[in-house]
Amino acid sequence: MMLKSVTESFAKVIHGLKVGHLTDRVIQRSKRMVLDALGVGLLGTSTEVFHKVSGYSKIYSSNVSSTVWGQPELRLPPTYAAFVNGVAIHSMDFDDTWYPATHPSGPVLPVLMALSEALPPSPKYSGLDLLLAFNVGIEVQGRLLRFSKEAYDIPKRFHPPSVVGTLGSAAAASKFLGLSVTECQEALAIAVSYAGAPMANAATQTKPLHVGNAARHGLEAAFLAMLGLQGNKRVLDLETGFGAFYANYSPKVLPDLESHTWLLDKQDVAFKRFPAHLATHWVADTAASLRRHLVSDKAPLPTDRIERIVLRVPDVQYVNRPFPSSEHEARHSFQYVACATLLDGAITVPAFHKHQINRSQVRQLLGKVELEHPRDNLPNFNSLYCEMSVTLKDGAIFTERSDTFYGHWRKPLSQKDLQEKFRANSCRMLSCHAVERLLETVGNLEDLEDCSVLTTLLKEPSPPKIASKSI
């Protein structure tokens, strides 16, 4: 029998995929995504934006509650736990990035973690149940992104996690909650009416809300579908449906389950080594190479000898910020990442503290930076490059170029380095024991009988807090 619509084909895949469909590569890649998202989410609970949204969310109460990661004293209804944990994951722009461009894990993992704790203790949901639902949420995002040529480029009009992430969240929740095909279809329709956020709020405290809202709204869509709320059953087929987000929308019916292949099997994600927009990672890579021409050993950078700095990067306006004044602007600034790397040799988490951004040497260097946009350097995470030239006052010119940085899907982080990133991010919020147990538990997630063990570990007492301002 012919499927009636693209939307119905999505609903049948969401409902029909089983643990047996998961491949070893998908399990291994998605476990890395889970670990990374947990780590950056734990680190993100130290940010000002997290404190604001968690404070707001305390006005909600419920008989059913879920854990806010690394905050044992704070419990919220599942939708709001998913919201604040999603905000935490994206609060520093430290989370994974996929291709076509989106942040896939942040909208999905908080939903499943909240549900694993809030649902009745019987039947138990295993680690494989969590991995299956997680991958369903990732898969739906990837399939939707491939319905538009526009989605392959770095976005200009809206932030993709707020769109595809909302539907990925709805799909993951629908799978985990065991919704029927019809309910899955309704959840997608409802989620489309929750989706969307403009790029104008990039580089502000509001941007992390895009991921938190995607998590919350997708879960709400699944809950509403369970209660019988109805939407347009062809929402993914129509230009006036999901196509409203894309100028060149061309949806296709998904293959049937017998011939199903996972996009994550073919396309890995990028994991960031420092918390900033992905495009700046090419800049940091290039600047670190170039610095070796200018200084020896641990000598300071001779800033007074530098006449001019030229960055040849794609034309991505929201990452073109000549003089950033906040941590969020600095995370979205080609110029800042170039200058900070030249000065310090590398970018670390504290590099985006306000006192670091406002250093006199940084401001001096920023005034020497010029951007050029070569025609062959397209705004695309799969093909962009950064070329950087520094001209000294004596006329000497040094040039370096990066085509792929360490952490990109073409040059993935080693498991050891991914684990070290997790330790560094989570040790501020959790005990060393909990950190190591989480590493072990996520590493063996496919063998876990009860995935709510994860949230138990996230509630372990944290180490004593050192008095400091929020990141």
Beta strands, then each sheet from edge to edge (+ up, - down):
strand 1: 66-68
strand 2: 71-76
strand 3: 306-312
strand 4: 369-372
strand 5: 386-392
strand 6: 397-402
sheet 1: 1+ 2-
sheet 2: 4+ 3+ 5- 6+
end
